[in-house]
């Protein structure tokens, strides 16, 4: 080997050794509690760790006893402490084993009630069953202490991996927010006993993205409990500008009757079968966060001929008028018991904006938000036997 190649090799080995010996550096930022804060017995802790290496885990100690650990860098939760002064230490562990620490002194001056009482052995209060979210998942649960068998703590398990644990004074309670990757998950809360036995609570749910979570939409507008079969209805679903409404859907007895996209306002009429029904309205924002309103309704009385199609099978757009920024659309389909209309779609400039299903596909009325100018409105109807019919009009919106 030449002298030049030998020197080059020794230089590379020495550089690699220096890199291997270099420790990770970083810091912890504690947002809560503040130094010297007066807090309740269940107090919030919010902290984040940054490093030039990956953060493998974070710990919370109260008076030198480990109370909580998680395996991600951003920490947000509530923890239990007795009355009086305490030392709270937040630790972050980097991938090379180095430790970052932050010490905060607090004084517990009041009692805070338990947010999620155990019922009866282990309980998950949040997230709800079949949850859909797009940000941190709030996990709040609790377990009872079993007589004669010491409780080790609570574990949050996702995809067969433990992602967070509680210990000691906080062993029986969990109240944290954790980030999960996008996709379908089963969130398990496991109460681990000292004899390696335990109790499990589980909820399935869907993470739509790992972006910042939007506030859920809110619904306003009442559902009348006594109404004719063809009835007026008005709903508003609203959210912040950062998370607009993605869809609004209406169900009768669990069957979808109406759906519209990219608009949180419904002002129209639906056909409902006579009798008592459960009526549900669901609003979903652009990140998949859902809120719903449920009522029991009673429908009665005949449905008059409102909009008759010109041919059979067929669909008719009887009239379509405009108010500033909206197009008002009314349609009708024939009554054919042998091959009823199953669905009607309303297109605005070749884009599906509203859909009527099942019994509501007989006839319907809705207002759709539109930009100023001329628009092509098309109604397309499908029957049980596969027949398709259309009707098209032009609408000018001021």
C-alpha beads as a LAMMPS data file, in Angstrom:
LAMMPS data file: protein, C-alpha beads

398 atoms
397 bonds

1 atom types
1 bond types

-500.0 500.0 xlo xhi
-500.0 500.0 ylo yhi
-500.0 500.0 zlo zhi

Masses

1 110.0

Atoms # bond

1 1 1 0.000 0.000 0.000
2 1 1 1.409 3.410 -0.925
3 1 1 2.238 5.973 1.754
4 1 1 -0.421 8.349 0.364
5 1 1 -3.173 5.706 0.476
6 1 1 -2.140 4.672 4.011
7 1 1 -2.284 8.270 5.243
8 1 1 -5.687 8.742 3.594
9 1 1 -7.040 5.566 5.213
10 1 1 -5.735 6.574 8.663
11 1 1 -7.303 10.031 8.241
12 1 1 -10.730 8.520 7.370
13 1 1 -10.565 6.108 10.322
14 1 1 -9.627 8.931 12.710
15 1 1 -12.480 11.144 11.390
16 1 1 -15.027 8.309 11.739
17 1 1 -13.857 7.639 15.302
18 1 1 -14.270 11.318 16.217
19 1 1 -17.794 11.307 14.751
20 1 1 -18.695 8.141 16.653
21 1 1 -17.466 9.643 19.912
22 1 1 -19.312 12.977 19.378
23 1 1 -22.346 13.136 21.690
24 1 1 -25.778 14.405 20.742
25 1 1 -26.693 17.939 21.788
26 1 1 -30.056 19.615 22.161
27 1 1 -32.476 21.282 24.532
28 1 1 -35.876 20.931 26.192
29 1 1 -38.503 23.676 26.074
30 1 1 -41.097 23.536 28.873
31 1 1 -44.315 25.444 28.146
32 1 1 -46.107 24.263 31.293
33 1 1 -45.872 24.362 34.220
34 1 1 -43.929 27.582 34.724
35 1 1 -41.234 27.794 37.405
36 1 1 -42.863 28.366 40.822
37 1 1 -46.402 27.871 39.475
38 1 1 -49.358 27.296 41.810
39 1 1 -51.258 24.372 40.295
40 1 1 -54.053 21.900 40.949
41 1 1 -53.453 18.306 41.940
42 1 1 -53.805 17.223 38.288
43 1 1 -51.587 19.744 36.534
44 1 1 -50.609 20.141 32.864
45 1 1 -47.149 19.421 31.507
46 1 1 -46.249 20.532 27.980
47 1 1 -42.693 20.209 26.691
48 1 1 -40.753 19.507 23.518
49 1 1 -37.218 18.291 22.879
50 1 1 -34.957 19.103 19.950
51 1 1 -31.567 17.552 19.217
52 1 1 -29.104 16.935 16.421
53 1 1 -29.949 13.254 17.044
54 1 1 -33.344 11.554 17.108
55 1 1 -35.232 11.773 20.431
56 1 1 -35.971 8.214 21.544
57 1 1 -38.056 8.874 24.677
58 1 1 -39.243 11.463 27.184
59 1 1 -39.750 11.008 30.940
60 1 1 -41.595 12.966 33.624
61 1 1 -40.321 12.676 37.215
62 1 1 -42.079 14.085 40.266
63 1 1 -39.865 14.241 43.378
64 1 1 -37.333 11.891 41.763
65 1 1 -39.907 9.169 40.999
66 1 1 -40.617 8.251 37.373
67 1 1 -44.284 9.006 36.652
68 1 1 -44.527 8.821 32.859
69 1 1 -42.572 7.871 29.749
70 1 1 -43.339 8.128 26.064
71 1 1 -41.459 7.305 22.892
72 1 1 -41.855 10.548 20.927
73 1 1 -40.367 14.040 21.379
74 1 1 -43.406 16.285 22.044
75 1 1 -45.010 15.839 25.450
76 1 1 -48.488 17.046 26.463
77 1 1 -50.509 15.676 29.366
78 1 1 -51.799 16.040 32.902
79 1 1 -50.154 14.458 35.932
80 1 1 -51.141 13.863 39.540
81 1 1 -49.346 15.181 42.622
82 1 1 -50.281 15.593 46.285
83 1 1 -50.769 18.935 48.025
84 1 1 -47.591 20.898 48.691
85 1 1 -44.302 21.748 46.900
86 1 1 -42.809 19.384 44.285
87 1 1 -39.878 19.052 41.906
88 1 1 -40.860 18.192 38.316
89 1 1 -38.088 17.004 36.005
90 1 1 -38.629 16.471 32.270
91 1 1 -36.001 14.306 30.601
92 1 1 -35.368 13.562 26.934
93 1 1 -33.226 10.642 25.788
94 1 1 -31.337 11.017 22.506
95 1 1 -30.568 8.103 20.233
96 1 1 -26.997 7.793 21.544
97 1 1 -28.197 7.520 25.158
98 1 1 -27.370 11.087 26.183
99 1 1 -29.917 12.800 28.431
100 1 1 -31.406 16.310 28.334
101 1 1 -33.051 17.610 31.524
102 1 1 -35.228 20.477 32.676
103 1 1 -36.239 21.118 36.318
104 1 1 -39.381 23.042 37.336
105 1 1 -40.632 23.713 40.887
106 1 1 -44.390 23.762 41.508
107 1 1 -46.724 24.058 44.484
108 1 1 -50.011 22.119 44.492
109 1 1 -52.565 24.315 46.268
110 1 1 -55.923 22.809 45.222
111 1 1 -57.585 19.507 44.405
112 1 1 -58.520 18.785 40.782
113 1 1 -61.268 16.185 40.187
114 1 1 -60.511 13.039 38.222
115 1 1 -61.546 13.548 34.599
116 1 1 -62.091 9.875 33.759
117 1 1 -63.315 7.720 36.664
118 1 1 -62.563 3.991 36.139
119 1 1 -65.598 1.854 35.330
120 1 1 -65.098 -0.761 36.610
121 1 1 -61.536 -2.034 35.942
122 1 1 -59.985 -0.056 33.093
123 1 1 -61.668 2.593 30.979
124 1 1 -60.837 4.735 27.946
125 1 1 -62.821 7.977 28.074
126 1 1 -61.104 9.386 24.976
127 1 1 -60.681 8.858 22.125
128 1 1 -64.261 7.754 21.385
129 1 1 -64.927 4.501 19.586
130 1 1 -64.432 4.728 15.798
131 1 1 -62.749 8.107 16.178
132 1 1 -61.501 10.086 13.179
133 1 1 -58.866 12.724 13.733
134 1 1 -56.055 14.492 11.932
135 1 1 -53.715 15.518 14.733
136 1 1 -52.627 14.480 18.219
137 1 1 -54.843 11.766 19.698
138 1 1 -56.070 12.618 23.175
139 1 1 -55.840 9.490 25.346
140 1 1 -57.590 9.748 28.690
141 1 1 -58.174 6.667 30.784
142 1 1 -58.050 5.194 34.259
143 1 1 -58.066 1.933 36.176
144 1 1 -58.974 0.799 39.664
145 1 1 -56.321 -0.422 42.061
146 1 1 -56.894 -4.119 42.639
147 1 1 -56.841 -5.211 46.249
148 1 1 -53.836 -7.402 47.054
149 1 1 -52.155 -7.034 43.645
150 1 1 -49.963 -3.928 43.180
151 1 1 -50.568 -1.915 40.029
152 1 1 -47.449 -1.261 37.933
153 1 1 -49.061 1.306 35.646
154 1 1 -51.036 1.993 32.488
155 1 1 -49.674 1.356 28.984
156 1 1 -50.848 2.840 25.683
157 1 1 -50.396 0.208 22.971
158 1 1 -50.768 0.965 19.252
159 1 1 -49.971 -1.679 16.662
160 1 1 -48.536 -4.074 19.289
161 1 1 -46.033 -1.401 20.423
162 1 1 -46.087 0.386 23.768
163 1 1 -45.849 4.123 23.044
164 1 1 -46.483 5.529 26.557
165 1 1 -46.592 4.361 30.200
166 1 1 -47.536 5.732 33.612
167 1 1 -45.918 4.773 36.958
168 1 1 -46.076 5.273 40.743
169 1 1 -48.510 7.969 41.853
170 1 1 -49.770 8.340 38.270
171 1 1 -50.026 4.585 37.718
172 1 1 -53.851 4.546 37.728
173 1 1 -54.463 7.506 35.383
174 1 1 -53.511 8.454 31.818
175 1 1 -54.287 11.868 30.285
176 1 1 -51.958 12.671 27.365
177 1 1 -51.929 13.655 23.683
178 1 1 -49.857 11.489 21.347
179 1 1 -49.057 11.696 17.635
180 1 1 -49.874 8.625 15.548
181 1 1 -49.068 8.005 11.882
182 1 1 -51.749 8.252 9.257
183 1 1 -53.989 5.190 8.879
184 1 1 -56.266 2.848 10.803
185 1 1 -55.271 2.138 14.411
186 1 1 -56.461 0.220 17.440
187 1 1 -55.616 2.196 20.561
188 1 1 -55.311 -0.048 23.622
189 1 1 -55.047 1.015 27.257
190 1 1 -53.602 -1.813 29.334
191 1 1 -53.526 -1.836 33.128
192 1 1 -50.435 -3.869 34.037
193 1 1 -50.393 -5.631 37.415
194 1 1 -47.296 -6.773 39.261
195 1 1 -48.140 -10.423 38.591
196 1 1 -47.905 -9.686 34.814
197 1 1 -51.681 -9.944 34.516
198 1 1 -53.850 -6.985 33.596
199 1 1 -57.003 -5.486 32.091
200 1 1 -57.502 -4.003 28.637
201 1 1 -59.665 -1.305 27.048
202 1 1 -59.559 -0.808 23.256
203 1 1 -60.975 1.623 20.661
204 1 1 -60.476 1.548 16.873
205 1 1 -60.008 4.768 14.948
206 1 1 -58.688 6.479 11.837
207 1 1 -55.878 9.058 11.611
208 1 1 -56.421 11.097 8.449
209 1 1 -53.074 12.947 8.608
210 1 1 -50.376 13.912 11.067
211 1 1 -50.915 17.637 10.549
212 1 1 -52.129 20.032 13.233
213 1 1 -55.599 19.031 14.362
214 1 1 -58.481 21.299 13.439
215 1 1 -61.254 22.096 15.855
216 1 1 -64.353 19.967 15.132
217 1 1 -67.034 21.636 12.994
218 1 1 -70.119 22.865 14.770
219 1 1 -73.704 22.348 13.641
220 1 1 -76.507 24.812 14.148
221 1 1 -80.136 24.651 13.069
222 1 1 -82.912 22.554 14.542
223 1 1 -84.496 19.346 13.351
224 1 1 -88.295 19.598 13.677
225 1 1 -89.728 16.552 15.423
226 1 1 -93.146 16.644 13.673
227 1 1 -93.177 17.407 9.973
228 1 1 -94.768 16.539 6.620
229 1 1 -93.090 13.878 4.504
230 1 1 -91.662 16.581 2.240
231 1 1 -90.187 19.032 4.684
232 1 1 -88.147 22.203 4.890
233 1 1 -84.821 22.000 6.674
234 1 1 -81.910 24.336 7.350
235 1 1 -78.455 23.510 8.644
236 1 1 -75.214 25.393 8.993
237 1 1 -71.919 23.593 9.551
238 1 1 -68.999 25.958 10.138
239 1 1 -65.315 25.813 11.037
240 1 1 -62.222 28.024 10.909
241 1 1 -60.903 29.245 7.580
242 1 1 -57.959 26.850 7.947
243 1 1 -60.283 23.826 7.994
244 1 1 -63.255 24.357 5.658
245 1 1 -66.196 21.975 5.531
246 1 1 -65.485 19.050 3.211
247 1 1 -68.913 17.401 3.255
248 1 1 -72.370 17.471 4.809
249 1 1 -74.399 14.248 4.954
250 1 1 -77.871 13.295 6.179
251 1 1 -79.011 9.838 7.295
252 1 1 -82.465 8.422 8.053
253 1 1 -82.441 5.257 10.165
254 1 1 -78.795 4.715 9.271
255 1 1 -79.335 5.023 5.498
256 1 1 -77.673 7.860 3.628
257 1 1 -80.289 10.189 2.086
258 1 1 -78.293 13.269 1.073
259 1 1 -74.669 14.300 0.650
260 1 1 -73.006 17.477 -0.572
261 1 1 -69.369 18.460 -0.915
262 1 1 -67.326 21.595 -0.204
263 1 1 -70.232 23.430 1.384
264 1 1 -71.333 23.613 5.001
265 1 1 -74.812 25.017 4.344
266 1 1 -77.912 22.992 3.512
267 1 1 -81.090 24.888 2.730
268 1 1 -83.606 22.636 1.020
269 1 1 -86.138 19.836 1.294
270 1 1 -85.961 16.045 1.444
271 1 1 -88.585 13.313 1.059
272 1 1 -88.946 11.136 4.165
273 1 1 -91.062 7.974 4.431
274 1 1 -94.053 8.237 6.792
275 1 1 -93.448 7.173 10.376
276 1 1 -90.927 7.662 13.170
277 1 1 -87.256 7.879 12.217
278 1 1 -83.822 8.651 13.566
279 1 1 -82.444 11.608 11.632
280 1 1 -78.672 12.285 11.687
281 1 1 -76.720 15.159 10.141
282 1 1 -72.928 14.805 9.855
283 1 1 -70.454 17.585 9.069
284 1 1 -66.857 16.699 8.147
285 1 1 -64.120 19.277 7.741
286 1 1 -61.265 19.122 5.251
287 1 1 -59.039 17.157 7.674
288 1 1 -61.661 14.505 8.364
289 1 1 -62.850 15.750 11.782
290 1 1 -66.547 14.848 12.179
291 1 1 -69.405 16.198 14.256
292 1 1 -73.022 15.086 14.093
293 1 1 -76.498 16.006 15.309
294 1 1 -79.202 13.395 15.993
295 1 1 -82.967 13.720 16.465
296 1 1 -86.032 11.459 16.435
297 1 1 -88.580 12.730 13.903
298 1 1 -92.159 11.819 12.962
299 1 1 -93.143 12.203 9.273
300 1 1 -96.766 12.104 8.072
301 1 1 -99.034 13.436 5.321
302 1 1 -99.100 13.059 1.539
303 1 1 -96.412 14.210 -0.849
304 1 1 -97.935 16.322 -3.604
305 1 1 -96.659 16.346 -7.186
306 1 1 -93.895 18.929 -7.014
307 1 1 -91.750 18.267 -10.046
308 1 1 -92.896 15.732 -12.625
309 1 1 -90.489 14.419 -15.286
310 1 1 -91.456 14.734 -18.939
311 1 1 -90.892 11.050 -19.677
312 1 1 -90.601 7.694 -17.905
313 1 1 -87.969 6.833 -16.777
314 1 1 -86.714 10.333 -16.321
315 1 1 -85.568 13.135 -14.087
316 1 1 -86.711 16.738 -14.364
317 1 1 -85.079 19.953 -13.231
318 1 1 -88.341 21.821 -12.820
319 1 1 -86.783 25.171 -12.123
320 1 1 -83.519 26.541 -10.951
321 1 1 -83.288 30.070 -9.707
322 1 1 -80.489 32.051 -8.127
323 1 1 -79.947 34.242 -5.128
324 1 1 -76.640 36.110 -4.718
325 1 1 -73.925 33.463 -4.609
326 1 1 -76.324 30.471 -4.669
327 1 1 -78.265 28.389 -7.179
328 1 1 -81.644 27.010 -6.035
329 1 1 -82.317 23.592 -7.587
330 1 1 -85.535 21.519 -7.596
331 1 1 -85.872 18.090 -9.238
332 1 1 -88.379 15.252 -9.511
333 1 1 -88.368 11.615 -10.634
334 1 1 -91.233 9.252 -11.570
335 1 1 -92.863 6.937 -9.067
336 1 1 -92.080 3.468 -10.445
337 1 1 -92.479 0.745 -7.765
338 1 1 -91.053 -1.923 -10.086
339 1 1 -87.819 0.015 -10.686
340 1 1 -87.538 2.966 -8.308
341 1 1 -84.915 5.656 -8.636
342 1 1 -82.068 4.848 -6.238
343 1 1 -79.952 7.971 -6.573
344 1 1 -79.888 11.417 -8.157
345 1 1 -76.680 13.385 -8.591
346 1 1 -76.585 17.125 -9.145
347 1 1 -73.635 18.335 -11.241
348 1 1 -72.495 21.940 -11.454
349 1 1 -70.216 22.453 -14.458
350 1 1 -69.563 18.674 -14.610
351 1 1 -68.567 18.455 -10.907
352 1 1 -70.735 16.455 -8.477
353 1 1 -72.013 18.845 -5.808
354 1 1 -74.977 17.004 -4.253
355 1 1 -76.403 13.483 -4.167
356 1 1 -79.850 12.228 -3.099
357 1 1 -80.257 8.550 -2.181
358 1 1 -82.954 5.994 -1.379
359 1 1 -86.385 7.463 -0.610
360 1 1 -85.036 11.031 -0.867
361 1 1 -84.169 10.414 -4.552
362 1 1 -87.886 10.705 -5.529
363 1 1 -87.710 14.481 -5.431
364 1 1 -85.602 17.045 -3.697
365 1 1 -84.612 20.653 -3.321
366 1 1 -81.304 22.255 -2.402
367 1 1 -79.271 25.437 -2.671
368 1 1 -75.654 25.182 -3.796
369 1 1 -73.030 27.865 -3.468
370 1 1 -71.739 29.023 -6.867
371 1 1 -69.472 31.704 -8.231
372 1 1 -70.832 34.624 -10.208
373 1 1 -71.578 33.838 -13.848
374 1 1 -73.193 31.176 -16.015
375 1 1 -73.309 27.539 -14.823
376 1 1 -74.445 24.260 -16.365
377 1 1 -76.689 22.313 -13.970
378 1 1 -77.248 18.609 -14.692
379 1 1 -79.362 16.078 -12.803
380 1 1 -78.579 12.377 -13.390
381 1 1 -80.898 9.634 -12.056
382 1 1 -80.230 5.881 -11.684
383 1 1 -82.958 3.238 -11.267
384 1 1 -82.748 -0.197 -9.690
385 1 1 -82.637 -1.784 -13.160
386 1 1 -79.741 0.387 -14.260
387 1 1 -81.710 2.928 -16.317
388 1 1 -80.054 6.335 -16.461
389 1 1 -81.706 9.640 -17.331
390 1 1 -80.515 13.228 -17.328
391 1 1 -81.804 16.769 -17.520
392 1 1 -79.704 19.919 -17.977
393 1 1 -80.355 23.642 -17.622
394 1 1 -78.229 26.790 -17.596
395 1 1 -78.214 29.067 -14.571
396 1 1 -76.816 32.593 -14.261
397 1 1 -75.668 33.527 -10.746
398 1 1 -75.358 37.196 -9.859

Bonds

1 1 1 2
2 1 2 3
3 1 3 4
4 1 4 5
5 1 5 6
6 1 6 7
7 1 7 8
8 1 8 9
9 1 9 10
10 1 10 11
11 1 11 12
12 1 12 13
13 1 13 14
14 1 14 15
15 1 15 16
16 1 16 17
17 1 17 18
18 1 18 19
19 1 19 20
20 1 20 21
21 1 21 22
22 1 22 23
23 1 23 24
24 1 24 25
25 1 25 26
26 1 26 27
27 1 27 28
28 1 28 29
29 1 29 30
30 1 30 31
31 1 31 32
32 1 32 33
33 1 33 34
34 1 34 35
35 1 35 36
36 1 36 37
37 1 37 38
38 1 38 39
39 1 39 40
40 1 40 41
41 1 41 42
42 1 42 43
43 1 43 44
44 1 44 45
45 1 45 46
46 1 46 47
47 1 47 48
48 1 48 49
49 1 49 50
50 1 50 51
51 1 51 52
52 1 52 53
53 1 53 54
54 1 54 55
55 1 55 56
56 1 56 57
57 1 57 58
58 1 58 59
59 1 59 60
60 1 60 61
61 1 61 62
62 1 62 63
63 1 63 64
64 1 64 65
65 1 65 66
66 1 66 67
67 1 67 68
68 1 68 69
69 1 69 70
70 1 70 71
71 1 71 72
72 1 72 73
73 1 73 74
74 1 74 75
75 1 75 76
76 1 76 77
77 1 77 78
78 1 78 79
79 1 79 80
80 1 80 81
81 1 81 82
82 1 82 83
83 1 83 84
84 1 84 85
85 1 85 86
86 1 86 87
87 1 87 88
88 1 88 89
89 1 89 90
90 1 90 91
91 1 91 92
92 1 92 93
93 1 93 94
94 1 94 95
95 1 95 96
96 1 96 97
97 1 97 98
98 1 98 99
99 1 99 100
100 1 100 101
101 1 101 102
102 1 102 103
103 1 103 104
104 1 104 105
105 1 105 106
106 1 106 107
107 1 107 108
108 1 108 109
109 1 109 110
110 1 110 111
111 1 111 112
112 1 112 113
113 1 113 114
114 1 114 115
115 1 115 116
116 1 116 117
117 1 117 118
118 1 118 119
119 1 119 120
120 1 120 121
121 1 121 122
122 1 122 123
123 1 123 124
124 1 124 125
125 1 125 126
126 1 126 127
127 1 127 128
128 1 128 129
129 1 129 130
130 1 130 131
131 1 131 132
132 1 132 133
133 1 133 134
134 1 134 135
135 1 135 136
136 1 136 137
137 1 137 138
138 1 138 139
139 1 139 140
140 1 140 141
141 1 141 142
142 1 142 143
143 1 143 144
144 1 144 145
145 1 145 146
146 1 146 147
147 1 147 148
148 1 148 149
149 1 149 150
150 1 150 151
151 1 151 152
152 1 152 153
153 1 153 154
154 1 154 155
155 1 155 156
156 1 156 157
157 1 157 158
158 1 158 159
159 1 159 160
160 1 160 161
161 1 161 162
162 1 162 163
163 1 163 164
164 1 164 165
165 1 165 166
166 1 166 167
167 1 167 168
168 1 168 169
169 1 169 170
170 1 170 171
171 1 171 172
172 1 172 173
173 1 173 174
174 1 174 175
175 1 175 176
176 1 176 177
177 1 177 178
178 1 178 179
179 1 179 180
180 1 180 181
181 1 181 182
182 1 182 183
183 1 183 184
184 1 184 185
185 1 185 186
186 1 186 187
187 1 187 188
188 1 188 189
189 1 189 190
190 1 190 191
191 1 191 192
192 1 192 193
193 1 193 194
194 1 194 195
195 1 195 196
196 1 196 197
197 1 197 198
198 1 198 199
199 1 199 200
200 1 200 201
201 1 201 202
202 1 202 203
203 1 203 204
204 1 204 205
205 1 205 206
206 1 206 207
207 1 207 208
208 1 208 209
209 1 209 210
210 1 210 211
211 1 211 212
212 1 212 213
213 1 213 214
214 1 214 215
215 1 215 216
216 1 216 217
217 1 217 218
218 1 218 219
219 1 219 220
220 1 220 221
221 1 221 222
222 1 222 223
223 1 223 224
224 1 224 225
225 1 225 226
226 1 226 227
227 1 227 228
228 1 228 229
229 1 229 230
230 1 230 231
231 1 231 232
232 1 232 233
233 1 233 234
234 1 234 235
235 1 235 236
236 1 236 237
237 1 237 238
238 1 238 239
239 1 239 240
240 1 240 241
241 1 241 242
242 1 242 243
243 1 243 244
244 1 244 245
245 1 245 246
246 1 246 247
247 1 247 248
248 1 248 249
249 1 249 250
250 1 250 251
251 1 251 252
252 1 252 253
253 1 253 254
254 1 254 255
255 1 255 256
256 1 256 257
257 1 257 258
258 1 258 259
259 1 259 260
260 1 260 261
261 1 261 262
262 1 262 263
263 1 263 264
264 1 264 265
265 1 265 266
266 1 266 267
267 1 267 268
268 1 268 269
269 1 269 270
270 1 270 271
271 1 271 272
272 1 272 273
273 1 273 274
274 1 274 275
275 1 275 276
276 1 276 277
277 1 277 278
278 1 278 279
279 1 279 280
280 1 280 281
281 1 281 282
282 1 282 283
283 1 283 284
284 1 284 285
285 1 285 286
286 1 286 287
287 1 287 288
288 1 288 289
289 1 289 290
290 1 290 291
291 1 291 292
292 1 292 293
293 1 293 294
294 1 294 295
295 1 295 296
296 1 296 297
297 1 297 298
298 1 298 299
299 1 299 300
300 1 300 301
301 1 301 302
302 1 302 303
303 1 303 304
304 1 304 305
305 1 305 306
306 1 306 307
307 1 307 308
308 1 308 309
309 1 309 310
310 1 310 311
311 1 311 312
312 1 312 313
313 1 313 314
314 1 314 315
315 1 315 316
316 1 316 317
317 1 317 318
318 1 318 319
319 1 319 320
320 1 320 321
321 1 321 322
322 1 322 323
323 1 323 324
324 1 324 325
325 1 325 326
326 1 326 327
327 1 327 328
328 1 328 329
329 1 329 330
330 1 330 331
331 1 331 332
332 1 332 333
333 1 333 334
334 1 334 335
335 1 335 336
336 1 336 337
337 1 337 338
338 1 338 339
339 1 339 340
340 1 340 341
341 1 341 342
342 1 342 343
343 1 343 344
344 1 344 345
345 1 345 346
346 1 346 347
347 1 347 348
348 1 348 349
349 1 349 350
350 1 350 351
351 1 351 352
352 1 352 353
353 1 353 354
354 1 354 355
355 1 355 356
356 1 356 357
357 1 357 358
358 1 358 359
359 1 359 360
360 1 360 361
361 1 361 362
362 1 362 363
363 1 363 364
364 1 364 365
365 1 365 366
366 1 366 367
367 1 367 368
368 1 368 369
369 1 369 370
370 1 370 371
371 1 371 372
372 1 372 373
373 1 373 374
374 1 374 375
375 1 375 376
376 1 376 377
377 1 377 378
378 1 378 379
379 1 379 380
380 1 380 381
381 1 381 382
382 1 382 383
383 1 383 384
384 1 384 385
385 1 385 386
386 1 386 387
387 1 387 388
388 1 388 389
389 1 389 390
390 1 390 391
391 1 391 392
392 1 392 393
393 1 393 394
394 1 394 395
395 1 395 396
396 1 396 397
397 1 397 398
